[in-house]
Structure formats: C-alpha cells, structure tokens
Amino acid sequence: MPDKPTAIPDSTAVRVALWRALHLEADPPPHVLEDRVGLQLAAPEAGWRNRPDMEPRFTRSFRAAIVARARFIEDLVAERAGLGVEQYVILGAGLDTFAQRRPEIASRLRIFEVDPPGPQAWKRQRLAELGLGVPEGLHFVPVDFEAGDAWWRKLAEAGFDAARPAVVASAGVSMYLTRDAIAATLRQVAMLAPGTTLAMTFLLPLELAEPEARPGLELAVRGAQASGTPFVSFFTPAQMLALAREAGFREVRHVSAAALAQRYFAGRQDGLRPPENSEELLLASV
C-alpha cells in the first residue's frame, strides 16, 4: 500500500473545486461548466455546503467568476487544439480536472500540470483511489518553488517541447506572486515557440471593484493573509497589458469580466454573473 502523501492541497484550490460543484447544485441550467470530478477529489466533510464560504447567495458572483474563467480557458484550449496545437501547460494546476472531464480534447494533447510536489502527490493518489488514474497524455510536473526550482526546466524534463507551440494557463495565481515574479513568468512564456498563447488571470485593485463585490473580496484578502498566503499583486488592465508587452509578447488583449458575462451568462434570469472589475484575464500571443 503506498504511503499517504504528507501534503494536502491548498485551501484555495479546494474552495475553487467546491464552488465549481456548487454551480451545478445551486444554480439552474444552463451550466457554464460541469465539474463533478473536483468534488470527488476534494471529498469534503458532510455538510460542506453549510460552510460560511459556501453560502449560495453570498458566493454566487464569485463561483460565476470561477466557472467563467475555467470555461474561457477550456474554450481557448479546444480552439487552439483544433488548429494543431498539441501542448497544454497549467501553471498552478491545483484540483484542475480538464484531463478527466474533457477526454475528447485531452486525448489530442500533452497536458503538463505544474504544482508543488506534496499537493501533486496527493492528487495523484486521489485519482488512483477514485479509479480515474492518470491519462496517458497527462504529465505531472512537481516544482518546489520554495527551493528555487525553475518551472520551465522541470517542464522540459517532463517532455515539454519548447520548439512547438502551446497553450499556457495560469488562473488564480498571479495575486500571490510579486510583480517581479509575474514579469519573470511572462518573459519565460514569451520565449516559447511562435503560436503559443497565454491566458492569465489577475486581480484589479479592490477600490475598482463594484460595491456589491467588495465585501467578498475583502474577506478573501483577509482569509489569504490569515492562511499565510497573502494577496500581494493587483493590476489595472493597462498595467497588466504593459507588463506583457515588456515581456515580449507579439499580441496582448484584456478580457474583462463584463465580456465573460456577455459570453457565458447573457439571457439568464437568475442574475448569475461574475463581478465586474474584480478578476480579469490577460490573453497574450507569442
């Protein structure tokens, strides 16, 4: 019997998985994203829906943001795969379940999940326990950031071909990194093969958020601080676009929460939509 991994996933990664599950349980169809595998992986305690951070009405806009960004990235991956791109890199994969949920696309790709070793070992074991296993094209890339591991070197060791284009996704990560660390990541991705596309989320300064979203955002900031993983970076769209241009990307574009709302939530009668001027997306091409 294998030893139990000593590390567990970050609480934020678990919360994201549970909000995705809550979208299916609390929101009426049509659903923007259907993810039941994340709930299986997380295996929360009974009554998880009664947790304060799961209260359906209070968390409604935030779970809308979570499923919107995931759907946008998955649509991007599907589009690029249709054009012949065969590599997909997920920086800070957490409890991402794309490889398990979308086999019709994943089977055409080499998927590289980059995450710290402990949580990644935990995830691998949970997949085995659930009988899901690891698909042939899924490569786990353990990176010990605290020890100074360079993720791009580990990626190459796992079989990533820097001479071929890829989709690189980084969702819900930039707020934990310094501006210098984000700039370094952007420069590294910008050095990849022409045709590579990056999708990265970023948080706007809290004072720019719509008033009804601020209490939840402030609660998230306090929670991150208390857990030892504080939010340290906030950007206006202009600042993020400038940073990407300085890194060397050929084309850069800001995808707003309002654009995601129009794309995925138009016509809904329940008011479900992501908050505006909160977490938005950078889309950059090499």
C-alpha positions in Angstrom: 0.0 0.0 0.0 1.5 3.4 -1.0 2.5 5.8 1.7 0.0 8.6 2.2 1.3 12.0 0.9 2.2 14.3 3.7 0.9 17.4 2.0 -2.7 18.3 1.2 -4.0 20.7 -1.5 -4.1 24.4 -0.7 -7.4 25.5 0.8 -7.9 27.9 -2.1 -7.7 25.0 -4.6 -10.2 23.0 -2.6 -12.6 26.1 -2.4 -12.4 26.5 -6.2 -13.3 22.8 -6.7 -16.2 23.2 -4.3 -17.5 26.4 -5.9 -17.4 24.6 -9.3 -19.5 21.8 -7.8 -21.8 24.3 -6.1 -22.5 25.8 -9.5 -24.1 22.5 -10.5 -26.0 22.2 -7.2 -27.2 25.7 -6.5 -27.5 27.3 -10.0 -30.2 26.3 -12.5 -29.1 25.2 -16.0 -27.7 26.0 -18.5 -24.4 25.5 -16.6 -21.3 27.3 -17.8 -19.1 24.4 -16.7 -19.9 20.9 -15.4 -17.3 19.6 -13.0 -18.2 16.8 -10.6 -14.7 15.3 -10.6 -13.3 18.1 -8.5 -15.9 17.4 -5.8 -14.9 13.8 -5.8 -11.2 14.7 -5.5 -11.8 17.1 -2.6 -14.1 14.7 -0.7 -15.3 17.4 1.7 -16.9 16.6 5.0 -20.6 16.1 5.3 -22.5 19.4 5.3 -19.8 21.2 3.3 -22.5 23.4 1.7 -23.2 24.9 5.1 -19.7 26.4 5.4 -19.7 30.2 5.5 -17.5 30.3 2.4 -20.1 28.2 0.5 -23.3 30.1 1.3 -25.0 30.0 -2.1 -26.2 33.7 -2.3 -23.1 35.3 -0.8 -20.7 33.3 -3.1 -22.9 33.4 -6.2 -20.9 36.0 -8.1 -17.5 34.5 -7.1 -18.4 31.0 -8.3 -19.7 32.6 -11.5 -16.2 34.1 -11.9 -14.6 30.7 -11.2 -16.6 28.8 -13.8 -16.4 31.6 -16.4 -12.6 31.8 -16.3 -12.3 28.0 -16.5 -14.8 27.8 -19.4 -12.9 30.6 -21.2 -9.6 28.7 -20.9 -11.1 25.4 -21.9 -12.7 27.0 -25.0 -9.3 28.5 -25.8 -7.6 25.1 -25.5 -10.3 23.5 -27.7 -9.9 26.2 -30.3 -6.1 26.0 -30.4 -6.1 22.2 -30.4 -8.4 22.4 -33.5 -5.6 24.5 -35.1 -3.0 21.8 -34.4 -1.6 22.9 -31.0 -0.7 19.8 -29.1 0.7 21.0 -25.7 -1.2 22.5 -22.8 0.5 23.8 -19.7 -1.4 24.5 -16.4 0.7 26.6 -14.0 -0.7 26.1 -10.5 -3.0 23.3 -11.5 -4.5 22.6 -8.1 -7.5 20.4 -8.5 -7.9 21.1 -12.2 -9.9 18.2 -13.8 -9.8 19.1 -17.5 -7.9 15.9 -18.4 -10.6 13.8 -16.7 -13.7 15.7 -17.9 -12.8 16.5 -21.5 -11.2 13.4 -22.9 -12.3 14.2 -26.4 -9.9 17.2 -26.4 -7.4 15.9 -23.8 -6.6 12.8 -25.8 -5.2 15.0 -28.6 -2.9 16.9 -26.2 0.1 16.5 -24.0 -1.0 18.2 -20.8 1.5 19.4 -18.2 0.2 20.2 -14.7 2.7 22.3 -12.7 2.2 22.3 -9.0 4.2 21.8 -5.7 5.3 18.2 -5.1 3.2 17.4 -2.0 -0.2 18.5 -3.2 0.5 16.9 -6.6 1.3 13.6 -5.0 -1.9 13.9 -3.0 -3.9 14.5 -6.2 -2.2 11.6 -8.0 -3.2 9.3 -5.1 -6.8 10.6 -5.0 -7.1 9.9 -8.8 -5.9 6.3 -8.2 -8.3 5.9 -5.2 -11.2 7.1 -7.4 -10.3 4.7 -10.1 -9.7 7.5 -12.5 -5.9 7.0 -12.9 -3.7 9.2 -14.9 -4.4 9.5 -18.7 -1.5 8.7 -21.0 -1.1 12.3 -22.1 -1.2 13.9 -18.6 2.2 14.7 -17.2 2.6 15.9 -13.6 5.4 18.4 -13.2 6.3 18.8 -9.5 8.0 22.1 -8.8 9.3 23.1 -5.4 9.1 26.9 -5.8 10.3 27.5 -2.2 13.5 25.6 -3.0 14.1 27.7 -6.1 13.0 25.2 -8.7 12.7 26.7 -12.2 9.3 25.6 -13.6 10.4 25.8 -17.2 13.4 23.5 -16.6 11.1 21.0 -14.8 8.7 21.3 -17.7 11.4 20.4 -20.2 12.5 17.4 -18.1 8.8 16.2 -18.2 8.9 16.2 -22.0 7.6 19.6 -23.0 8.9 20.7 -26.4 9.7 24.4 -26.3 10.1 24.4 -30.1 6.4 23.7 -30.5 3.5 26.0 -29.7 1.4 25.5 -26.6 -1.4 27.0 -24.6 -0.2 28.1 -21.1 -2.8 28.9 -18.5 -2.4 30.5 -15.1 -5.7 31.0 -13.2 -6.0 32.3 -9.7 -2.2 32.5 -9.2 -0.9 36.0 -10.0 -2.3 37.7 -6.9 0.0 35.5 -4.7 3.1 36.5 -6.7 5.3 39.6 -6.7 5.3 41.9 -9.7 8.9 40.7 -10.4 7.9 37.0 -10.3 4.9 37.7 -12.6 7.2 39.6 -15.0 9.7 36.7 -15.0 6.9 34.2 -15.8 5.7 36.4 -18.6 9.2 36.6 -20.1 9.7 32.9 -19.9 6.4 32.1 -21.7 7.1 34.8 -24.3 10.3 32.9 -25.2 8.3 29.8 -26.2 7.5 28.9 -29.8 5.5 31.2 -32.1 1.9 30.3 -31.9 2.0 29.9 -28.1 -0.9 31.5 -26.2 -1.0 32.6 -22.6 -4.2 33.0 -20.5 -3.5 34.6 -17.1 -6.0 35.9 -14.6 -5.2 39.0 -12.5 -6.9 40.9 -9.7 -7.8 44.6 -10.1 -7.2 46.9 -7.1 -10.0 46.4 -4.7 -11.2 50.1 -4.9 -12.1 49.4 -8.6 -14.4 46.5 -7.8 -18.2 47.0 -8.0 -19.5 47.9 -4.5 -21.5 44.6 -4.0 -18.4 42.5 -4.7 -16.1 44.4 -2.3 -17.2 42.6 1.0 -16.4 39.2 -0.5 -13.1 40.4 -2.0 -12.1 41.9 1.3 -13.0 38.7 3.1 -10.8 36.8 0.6 -7.9 39.1 1.2 -8.2 38.7 5.0 -8.5 34.9 4.6 -5.4 34.7 2.4 -3.5 36.8 4.9 -4.6 34.6 7.8 -3.6 31.4 6.0 -0.1 32.7 5.3 -0.6 33.2 1.5 -1.4 36.9 1.2 -2.5 38.6 -1.9 0.5 40.8 -3.0 -0.2 41.9 -6.5 -3.1 43.9 -8.1 -3.0 45.4 -11.6 -5.2 47.6 -13.7 -5.7 46.2 -17.2 -3.4 48.9 -18.6 -0.6 47.9 -16.2 -1.0 44.2 -17.0 -1.0 44.8 -20.7 2.1 46.9 -20.4 3.8 44.2 -18.4 3.0 41.6 -21.1 4.3 43.9 -23.9 7.5 44.5 -22.0 7.9 40.7 -21.7 8.0 40.4 -25.4 4.5 39.1 -26.5 3.5 39.8 -30.0 -0.2 40.5 -29.2 -1.8 41.2 -25.9 -5.5 41.6 -25.0 -7.5 42.3 -21.9 -10.6 40.1 -21.5 -12.9 41.7 -19.0 -15.4 40.1 -16.6 -18.1 42.1 -18.4 -17.0 40.3 -21.7 -17.2 36.9 -19.9 -20.6 37.8 -18.5 -21.9 38.6 -22.0 -20.3 35.5 -23.5 -21.5 32.9 -20.9 -24.3 34.5 -18.8 -26.4 36.5 -21.3 -30.1 35.9 -21.1 -30.0 34.3 -17.6 -33.0 35.2 -15.4 -31.3 34.4 -12.1 -28.8 37.2 -12.1 -25.8 34.9 -12.1 -22.7 36.7 -13.4 -19.1 37.4 -12.4 -18.4 40.6 -10.6 -17.1 43.4 -12.8 -13.7 44.9 -12.2 -12.5 42.1 -10.0 -10.6 39.2 -11.5 -10.0 39.6 -15.2 -7.9 37.9 -17.9 -4.8 38.7 -19.9 -4.7 36.9 -23.3 -1.2 37.1 -24.9 0.3 35.5 -28.0 3.9 34.8 -29.0 
